[in-house]
């Protein structure tokens, strides 16, 4: 039987762990999330969407949003948010092979900030390097090749982004007001 001091120490550790895993909107450090997550592979012409959850640690391609007007895109996203009730929204952050930002990086950060502002949900940026290549390989294994991949590639890339986060949540960066500058 543990002595009282050991039990008190264990209780304090558990209490600190519970406090550390709670959602803290003022912290840029990501706390573990639980529940359904939606992930987005943002592009100027298409946005791939995937859904997954932390309980099964699995992600599935969901849909591709096509449209040039932001209001149309966000209306479609609102339908998905209402349907899936996610705990957070993940956005792929495109970087050069060496990890430096490029022209699409700022647009993705802005998109993540807008998601956070519109839906009042945590928005998390996830490194998306090589996700399109992995998605193309996965589609090829499923027998979808060449031009046929175009209608699927973005949602499969979103699945890769979400799966990368589920496999290693500490790699995410919180977006939103006060965290990621537009």
FIKOLZA-1660 file (N, C-alpha, C; in steps of 0.1 Angstrom, whole numbers, plus 5000, padded with zeros to 4 digits):
% residues 182
   i   px   py   pz ch aa at
   1 5008 4988 5000  A  X  N
   1 5000 5000 5000  A  X CA
   1 5009 5012 5000  A  X  C
   2 5007 5022 4990  A  X  N
   2 5015 5034 4990  A  X CA
   2 5013 5043 5002  A  X  C
   3 5023 5050 5006  A  X  N
   3 5021 5059 5017  A  X CA
   3 5014 5071 5012  A  X  C
   4 5009 5080 5021  A  X  N
   4 5001 5091 5018  A  X CA
   4 5009 5101 5009  A  X  C
   5 5022 5103 5012  A  X  N
   5 5030 5112 5004  A  X CA
   5 5030 5108 4989  A  X  C
   6 5032 5095 4987  A  X  N
   6 5032 5090 4973  A  X CA
   6 5019 5092 4966  A  X  C
   7 5008 5089 4974  A  X  N
   7 4995 5091 4968  A  X CA
   7 4992 5106 4965  A  X  C
   8 4996 5115 4974  A  X  N
   8 4994 5129 4971  A  X CA
   8 5002 5134 4959  A  X  C
   9 5014 5129 4957  A  X  N
   9 5022 5132 4946  A  X CA
   9 5015 5127 4933  A  X  C
  10 5011 5115 4933  A  X  N
  10 5004 5109 4922  A  X CA
  10 4991 5117 4919  A  X  C
  11 4984 5121 4929  A  X  N
  11 4972 5129 4927  A  X CA
  11 4975 5143 4920  A  X  C
  12 4986 5149 4925  A  X  N
  12 4990 5162 4919  A  X CA
  12 4994 5160 4905  A  X  C
  13 5001 5149 4901  A  X  N
  13 5005 5147 4887  A  X CA
  13 4993 5145 4879  A  X  C
  14 4983 5137 4884  A  X  N
  14 4971 5135 4876  A  X CA
  14 4963 5148 4874  A  X  C
  15 4962 5157 4884  A  X  N
  15 4956 5170 4884  A  X CA
  15 4962 5179 4873  A  X  C
  16 4976 5179 4874  A  X  N
  16 4983 5187 4864  A  X CA
  16 4981 5182 4850  A  X  C
  17 4981 5169 4849  A  X  N
  17 4978 5163 4835  A  X CA
  17 4965 5167 4830  A  X  C
  18 4954 5166 4839  A  X  N
  18 4941 5170 4835  A  X CA
  18 4941 5185 4831  A  X  C
  19 4947 5193 4838  A  X  N
  19 4947 5208 4835  A  X CA
  19 4955 5210 4822  A  X  C
  20 4965 5203 4820  A  X  N
  20 4973 5205 4808  A  X CA
  20 4966 5200 4795  A  X  C
  21 4957 5191 4797  A  X  N
  21 4950 5186 4785  A  X CA
  21 4937 5194 4782  A  X  C
  22 4933 5203 4790  A  X  N
  22 4921 5211 4788  A  X CA
  22 4924 5221 4777  A  X  C
  23 4913 5225 4769  A  X  N
  23 4915 5235 4759  A  X CA
  23 4918 5248 4765  A  X  C
  24 4929 5254 4761  A  X  N
  24 4933 5267 4766  A  X CA
  24 4934 5277 4754  A  X  C
  25 4924 5285 4752  A  X  N
  25 4925 5294 4740  A  X CA
  25 4936 5304 4740  A  X  C
  26 4942 5307 4752  A  X  N
  26 4953 5317 4753  A  X CA
  26 4966 5311 4751  A  X  C
  27 4967 5298 4749  A  X  N
  27 4980 5291 4748  A  X CA
  27 4983 5287 4733  A  X  C
  28 4995 5290 4729  A  X  N
  28 4999 5285 4715  A  X CA
  28 5003 5271 4715  A  X  C
  29 5005 5265 4727  A  X  N
  29 5009 5251 4729  A  X CA
  29 4996 5243 4726  A  X  C
  30 4997 5233 4718  A  X  N
  30 4985 5225 4716  A  X CA
  30 4983 5215 4727  A  X  C
  31 4971 5215 4732  A  X  N
  31 4967 5205 4741  A  X CA
  31 4960 5193 4734  A  X  C
  32 4961 5181 4739  A  X  N
  32 4955 5170 4732  A  X CA
  32 4940 5172 4730  A  X  C
  33 4935 5169 4718  A  X  N
  33 4921 5171 4715  A  X CA
  33 4914 5157 4715  A  X  C
  34 4901 5157 4717  A  X  N
  34 4894 5144 4716  A  X CA
  34 4882 5147 4708  A  X  C
  35 4879 5137 4700  A  X  N
  35 4867 5137 4692  A  X CA
  35 4869 5138 4677  A  X  C
  36 4859 5143 4670  A  X  N
  36 4860 5143 4655  A  X CA
  36 4868 5155 4651  A  X  C
  37 4876 5154 4640  A  X  N
  37 4884 5164 4634  A  X CA
  37 4881 5165 4619  A  X  C
  38 4881 5177 4614  A  X  N
  38 4880 5179 4600  A  X CA
  38 4894 5185 4595  A  X  C
  39 4899 5180 4584  A  X  N
  39 4911 5185 4579  A  X CA
  39 4909 5191 4565  A  X  C
  40 4917 5201 4561  A  X  N
  40 4916 5208 4549  A  X CA
  40 4929 5208 4541  A  X  C
  41 4929 5204 4529  A  X  N
  41 4940 5207 4520  A  X CA
  41 4936 5218 4511  A  X  C
  42 4941 5230 4515  A  X  N
  42 4936 5243 4509  A  X CA
  42 4944 5245 4495  A  X  C
  43 4936 5249 4486  A  X  N
  43 4941 5253 4473  A  X CA
  43 4933 5265 4467  A  X  C
  44 4938 5272 4458  A  X  N
  44 4931 5283 4453  A  X CA
  44 4919 5279 4444  A  X  C
  45 4919 5267 4439  A  X  N
  45 4908 5262 4431  A  X CA
  45 4900 5252 4438  A  X  C
  46 4906 5244 4446  A  X  N
  46 4899 5233 4453  A  X CA
  46 4904 5232 4467  A  X  C
  47 4895 5227 4476  A  X  N
  47 4898 5224 4490  A  X CA
  47 4894 5210 4493  A  X  C
  48 4904 5201 4495  A  X  N
  48 4901 5188 4499  A  X CA
  48 4898 5187 4514  A  X  C
  49 4888 5179 4517  A  X  N
  49 4884 5177 4531  A  X CA
  49 4884 5163 4535  A  X  C
  50 4889 5160 4547  A  X  N
  50 4889 5147 4553  A  X CA
  50 4883 5148 4567  A  X  C
  51 4878 5136 4572  A  X  N
  51 4873 5135 4585  A  X CA
  51 4879 5124 4593  A  X  C
  52 4881 5125 4605  A  X  N
  52 4886 5115 4614  A  X CA
  52 4883 5117 4628  A  X  C
  53 4888 5108 4637  A  X  N
  53 4886 5111 4651  A  X CA
  53 4898 5105 4659  A  X  C
  54 4899 5111 4671  A  X  N
  54 4910 5107 4679  A  X CA
  54 4908 5094 4686  A  X  C
  55 4896 5089 4687  A  X  N
  55 4894 5076 4693  A  X CA
  55 4899 5064 4685  A  X  C
  56 4896 5065 4672  A  X  N
  56 4901 5054 4664  A  X CA
  56 4915 5057 4657  A  X  C
  57 4919 5070 4659  A  X  N
  57 4931 5075 4653  A  X CA
  57 4932 5072 4638  A  X  C
  58 4920 5074 4631  A  X  N
  58 4919 5071 4617  A  X CA
  58 4913 5083 4610  A  X  C
  59 4917 5085 4597  A  X  N
  59 4912 5095 4589  A  X CA
  59 4906 5090 4576  A  X  C
  60 4896 5096 4570  A  X  N
  60 4890 5092 4558  A  X CA
  60 4888 5104 4549  A  X  C
  61 4891 5103 4536  A  X  N
  61 4887 5114 4526  A  X CA
  61 4872 5116 4527  A  X  C
  62 4868 5129 4526  A  X  N
  62 4854 5132 4527  A  X CA
  62 4848 5138 4514  A  X  C
  63 4854 5149 4510  A  X  N
  63 4849 5156 4498  A  X CA
  63 4859 5166 4493  A  X  C
  64 4856 5171 4482  A  X  N
  64 4864 5182 4476  A  X CA
  64 4855 5194 4473  A  X  C
  65 4858 5205 4479  A  X  N
  65 4850 5218 4476  A  X CA
  65 4857 5225 4465  A  X  C
  66 4848 5227 4455  A  X  N
  66 4853 5234 4443  A  X CA
  66 4845 5247 4442  A  X  C
  67 4852 5258 4439  A  X  N
  67 4846 5271 4437  A  X CA
  67 4857 5282 4440  A  X  C
  68 4854 5293 4433  A  X  N
  68 4864 5304 4434  A  X CA
  68 4860 5314 4444  A  X  C
  69 4847 5315 4447  A  X  N
  69 4842 5326 4457  A  X CA
  69 4843 5321 4471  A  X  C
  70 4849 5329 4480  A  X  N
  70 4851 5325 4494  A  X CA
  70 4838 5322 4501  A  X  C
  71 4828 5330 4498  A  X  N
  71 4815 5328 4505  A  X CA
  71 4809 5315 4502  A  X  C
  72 4810 5310 4489  A  X  N
  72 4805 5297 4486  A  X CA
  72 4813 5286 4493  A  X  C
  73 4826 5288 4493  A  X  N
  73 4835 5278 4500  A  X CA
  73 4832 5277 4515  A  X  C
  74 4830 5289 4521  A  X  N
  74 4828 5289 4536  A  X CA
  74 4813 5284 4539  A  X  C
  75 4804 5286 4530  A  X  N
  75 4791 5280 4531  A  X CA
  75 4791 5265 4531  A  X  C
  76 4799 5259 4522  A  X  N
  76 4800 5245 4521  A  X CA
  76 4807 5240 4534  A  X  C
  77 4817 5247 4538  A  X  N
  77 4824 5243 4551  A  X CA
  77 4815 5243 4563  A  X  C
  78 4807 5254 4563  A  X  N
  78 4797 5255 4574  A  X CA
  78 4788 5243 4575  A  X  C
  79 4783 5238 4563  A  X  N
  79 4775 5226 4563  A  X CA
  79 4782 5214 4569  A  X  C
  80 4795 5212 4565  A  X  N
  80 4803 5201 4571  A  X CA
  80 4806 5203 4586  A  X  C
  81 4808 5215 4590  A  X  N
  81 4811 5217 4605  A  X CA
  81 4798 5214 4612  A  X  C
  82 4786 5218 4607  A  X  N
  82 4774 5215 4614  A  X CA
  82 4771 5200 4614  A  X  C
  83 4774 5194 4603  A  X  N
  83 4771 5179 4602  A  X CA
  83 4780 5171 4611  A  X  C
  84 4793 5174 4611  A  X  N
  84 4803 5166 4618  A  X CA
  84 4806 5171 4632  A  X  C
  85 4803 5183 4636  A  X  N
  85 4805 5189 4649  A  X CA
  85 4820 5186 4654  A  X  C
  86 4830 5190 4646  A  X  N
  86 4844 5187 4650  A  X CA
  86 4848 5194 4662  A  X  C
  87 4858 5188 4669  A  X  N
  87 4865 5194 4680  A  X CA
  87 4875 5205 4676  A  X  C
  88 4880 5203 4664  A  X  N
  88 4890 5212 4658  A  X CA
  88 4890 5211 4643  A  X  C
  89 4896 5221 4637  A  X  N
  89 4898 5221 4622  A  X CA
  89 4913 5222 4619  A  X  C
  90 4918 5212 4611  A  X  N
  90 4932 5212 4607  A  X CA
  90 4934 5217 4593  A  X  C
  91 4944 5224 4591  A  X  N
  91 4947 5229 4578  A  X CA
  91 4962 5226 4574  A  X  C
  92 4964 5220 4562  A  X  N
  92 4977 5217 4558  A  X CA
  92 4985 5230 4555  A  X  C
  93 4997 5230 4560  A  X  N
  93 5006 5241 4559  A  X CA
  93 5017 5238 4548  A  X  C
  94 5016 5243 4536  A  X  N
  94 5026 5240 4526  A  X CA
  94 5039 5247 4529  A  X  C
  95 5049 5240 4528  A  X  N
  95 5063 5245 4530  A  X CA
  95 5072 5240 4519  A  X  C
  96 5083 5247 4516  A  X  N
  96 5093 5241 4507  A  X CA
  96 5099 5229 4513  A  X  C
  97 5106 5221 4505  A  X  N
  97 5113 5209 4510  A  X CA
  97 5122 5212 4522  A  X  C
  98 5128 5224 4522  A  X  N
  98 5137 5227 4533  A  X CA
  98 5130 5234 4545  A  X  C
  99 5117 5234 4544  A  X  N
  99 5109 5239 4555  A  X CA
  99 5106 5254 4555  A  X  C
 100 5110 5261 4545  A  X  N
 100 5108 5275 4544  A  X CA
 100 5094 5278 4537  A  X  C
 101 5088 5289 4541  A  X  N
 101 5075 5292 4535  A  X CA
 101 5076 5295 4520  A  X  C
 102 5065 5294 4513  A  X  N
 102 5064 5299 4499  A  X CA
 102 5051 5306 4497  A  X  C
 103 5048 5309 4485  A  X  N
 103 5036 5318 4482  A  X CA
 103 5023 5313 4488  A  X  C
 104 5021 5300 4488  A  X  N
 104 5008 5295 4493  A  X CA
 104 5007 5294 4508  A  X  C
 105 5019 5295 4515  A  X  N
 105 5019 5293 4529  A  X CA
 105 5011 5304 4536  A  X  C
 106 5013 5317 4532  A  X  N
 106 5005 5328 4538  A  X CA
 106 4990 5326 4536  A  X  C
 107 4986 5321 4524  A  X  N
 107 4972 5319 4521  A  X CA
 107 4966 5309 4530  A  X  C
 108 4973 5298 4533  A  X  N
 108 4968 5287 4541  A  X CA
 108 4967 5292 4556  A  X  C
 109 4977 5300 4560  A  X  N
 109 4976 5306 4574  A  X CA
 109 4963 5315 4575  A  X  C
 110 4961 5323 4565  A  X  N
 110 4950 5331 4565  A  X CA
 110 4937 5323 4565  A  X  C
 111 4936 5313 4557  A  X  N
 111 4925 5304 4557  A  X CA
 111 4922 5298 4571  A  X  C
 112 4933 5293 4577  A  X  N
 112 4932 5287 4591  A  X CA
 112 4926 5298 4600  A  X  C
 113 4931 5310 4599  A  X  N
 113 4927 5321 4608  A  X CA
 113 4912 5324 4606  A  X  C
 114 4908 5323 4593  A  X  N
 114 4894 5326 4590  A  X CA
 114 4885 5315 4595  A  X  C
 115 4889 5302 4594  A  X  N
 115 4882 5291 4600  A  X CA
 115 4880 5293 4615  A  X  C
 116 4890 5296 4622  A  X  N
 116 4890 5299 4636  A  X CA
 116 4880 5310 4639  A  X  C
 117 4881 5321 4632  A  X  N
 117 4872 5332 4634  A  X CA
 117 4857 5329 4631  A  X  C
 118 4855 5322 4620  A  X  N
 118 4841 5320 4616  A  X CA
 118 4834 5309 4625  A  X  C
 119 4841 5299 4628  A  X  N
 119 4835 5288 4635  A  X CA
 119 4838 5286 4650  A  X  C
 120 4847 5295 4655  A  X  N
 120 4851 5295 4669  A  X CA
 120 4855 5282 4674  A  X  C
 121 4863 5275 4665  A  X  N
 121 4869 5262 4668  A  X CA
 121 4884 5264 4667  A  X  C
 122 4891 5256 4675  A  X  N
 122 4906 5256 4673  A  X CA
 122 4910 5252 4659  A  X  C
 123 4918 5260 4653  A  X  N
 123 4924 5257 4640  A  X CA
 123 4938 5254 4641  A  X  C
 124 4942 5243 4635  A  X  N
 124 4956 5238 4637  A  X CA
 124 4963 5236 4624  A  X  C
 125 4974 5242 4623  A  X  N
 125 4982 5240 4610  A  X CA
 125 4991 5228 4612  A  X  C
 126 4992 5220 4601  A  X  N
 126 4999 5208 4601  A  X CA
 126 5008 5208 4588  A  X  C
 127 5021 5205 4590  A  X  N
 127 5030 5204 4578  A  X CA
 127 5025 5195 4568  A  X  C
 128 5023 5199 4556  A  X  N
 128 5017 5191 4545  A  X CA
 128 5027 5186 4535  A  X  C
 129 5040 5188 4538  A  X  N
 129 5050 5184 4528  A  X CA
 129 5048 5169 4524  A  X  C
 130 5048 5166 4511  A  X  N
 130 5047 5153 4506  A  X CA
 130 5034 5146 4507  A  X  C
 131 5024 5153 4512  A  X  N
 131 5010 5147 4513  A  X CA
 131 5004 5144 4500  A  X  C
 132 5006 5153 4490  A  X  N
 132 5000 5151 4477  A  X CA
 132 5007 5139 4470  A  X  C
 133 5020 5137 4472  A  X  N
 133 5027 5126 4466  A  X CA
 133 5021 5113 4473  A  X  C
 134 5020 5113 4486  A  X  N
 134 5015 5101 4493  A  X CA
 134 5000 5098 4489  A  X  C
 135 4992 5109 4487  A  X  N
 135 4978 5107 4483  A  X CA
 135 4978 5101 4469  A  X  C
 136 4987 5106 4460  A  X  N
 136 4987 5100 4446  A  X CA
 136 4991 5086 4447  A  X  C
 137 5001 5082 4455  A  X  N
 137 5005 5068 4456  A  X CA
 137 4993 5060 4461  A  X  C
 138 4986 5065 4471  A  X  N
 138 4975 5057 4477  A  X CA
 138 4964 5055 4466  A  X  C
 139 4961 5066 4459  A  X  N
 139 4951 5064 4448  A  X CA
 139 4956 5054 4437  A  X  C
 140 4968 5055 4434  A  X  N
 140 4974 5045 4425  A  X CA
 140 4972 5031 4429  A  X  C
 141 4974 5028 4442  A  X  N
 141 4972 5015 4448  A  X CA
 141 4957 5011 4447  A  X  C
 142 4948 5021 4447  A  X  N
 142 4934 5018 4446  A  X CA
 142 4930 5017 4431  A  X  C
 143 4939 5018 4422  A  X  N
 143 4936 5017 4408  A  X CA
 143 4932 5030 4401  A  X  C
 144 4933 5041 4408  A  X  N
 144 4930 5054 4402  A  X CA
 144 4943 5061 4398  A  X  C
 145 4944 5063 4385  A  X  N
 145 4957 5068 4380  A  X CA
 145 4955 5080 4371  A  X  C
 146 4966 5087 4368  A  X  N
 146 4966 5098 4358  A  X CA
 146 4956 5108 4361  A  X  C
 147 4949 5113 4351  A  X  N
 147 4939 5123 4352  A  X CA
 147 4927 5120 4361  A  X  C
 148 4924 5107 4362  A  X  N
 148 4913 5103 4371  A  X CA
 148 4916 5108 4386  A  X  C
 149 4928 5110 4389  A  X  N
 149 4932 5113 4403  A  X CA
 149 4927 5128 4406  A  X  C
 150 4926 5136 4396  A  X  N
 150 4923 5151 4399  A  X CA
 150 4911 5153 4408  A  X  C
 151 4901 5146 4406  A  X  N
 151 4889 5148 4414  A  X CA
 151 4890 5142 4428  A  X  C
 152 4900 5134 4431  A  X  N
 152 4902 5128 4444  A  X CA
 152 4914 5133 4452  A  X  C
 153 4924 5138 4445  A  X  N
 153 4937 5140 4451  A  X CA
 153 4937 5149 4463  A  X  C
 154 4928 5160 4463  A  X  N
 154 4928 5169 4474  A  X CA
 154 4922 5164 4486  A  X  C
 155 4911 5156 4485  A  X  N
 155 4906 5150 4497  A  X CA
 155 4915 5139 4503  A  X  C
 156 4922 5132 4494  A  X  N
 156 4931 5122 4499  A  X CA
 156 4944 5129 4506  A  X  C
 157 4948 5140 4500  A  X  N
 157 4958 5148 4507  A  X CA
 157 4954 5153 4520  A  X  C
 158 4941 5157 4521  A  X  N
 158 4936 5161 4534  A  X CA
 158 4936 5149 4544  A  X  C
 159 4933 5138 4539  A  X  N
 159 4934 5126 4548  A  X CA
 159 4948 5124 4553  A  X  C
 160 4958 5125 4544  A  X  N
 160 4972 5124 4548  A  X CA
 160 4976 5134 4559  A  X  C
 161 4971 5147 4557  A  X  N
 161 4973 5157 4567  A  X CA
 161 4967 5153 4581  A  X  C
 162 4955 5149 4581  A  X  N
 162 4948 5145 4593  A  X CA
 162 4955 5133 4599  A  X  C
 163 4958 5123 4591  A  X  N
 163 4965 5111 4597  A  X CA
 163 4978 5115 4603  A  X  C
 164 4986 5124 4597  A  X  N
 164 4998 5128 4602  A  X CA
 164 4996 5135 4616  A  X  C
 165 4986 5143 4617  A  X  N
 165 4983 5149 4630  A  X CA
 165 4979 5138 4641  A  X  C
 166 4970 5129 4637  A  X  N
 166 4966 5119 4646  A  X CA
 166 4978 5110 4651  A  X  C
 167 4987 5108 4642  A  X  N
 167 4999 5100 4645  A  X CA
 167 5008 5108 4654  A  X  C
 168 5009 5121 4653  A  X  N
 168 5018 5129 4661  A  X CA
 168 5012 5143 4663  A  X  C
 169 5003 5144 4673  A  X  N
 169 4996 5157 4675  A  X CA
 169 5005 5168 4679  A  X  C
 170 5016 5166 4685  A  X  N
 170 5025 5176 4689  A  X CA
 170 5031 5184 4678  A  X  C
 171 5029 5179 4665  A  X  N
 171 5035 5186 4654  A  X CA
 171 5026 5198 4649  A  X  C
 172 5014 5199 4654  A  X  N
 172 5004 5209 4650  A  X CA
 172 5008 5222 4656  A  X  C
 173 5004 5233 4649  A  X  N
 173 5006 5247 4654  A  X CA
 173 4992 5253 4654  A  X  C
 174 4989 5259 4666  A  X  N
 174 4976 5266 4667  A  X CA
 174 4975 5278 4659  A  X  C
 175 4964 5280 4651  A  X  N
 175 4962 5291 4643  A  X CA
 175 4951 5300 4650  A  X  C
 176 4948 5311 4644  A  X  N
 176 4937 5319 4649  A  X CA
 176 4942 5332 4655  A  X  C
 177 4933 5340 4659  A  X  N
 177 4937 5353 4664  A  X CA
 177 4947 5353 4675  A  X  C
 178 4958 5360 4673  A  X  N
 178 4968 5361 4683  A  X CA
 178 4979 5350 4682  A  X  C
 179 4977 5340 4673  A  X  N
 179 4986 5329 4672  A  X CA
 179 4994 5329 4659  A  X  C
 180 4987 5330 4648  A  X  N
 180 4994 5330 4635  A  X CA
 180 4990 5343 4628  A  X  C
 181 5000 5350 4624  A  X  N
 181 4997 5363 4617  A  X CA
 181 4994 5361 4603  A  X  C
 182 4984 5369 4598  A  X  N
 182 4980 5368 4584  A  X CA
 182 4991 5375 4575  A  X  C
% end
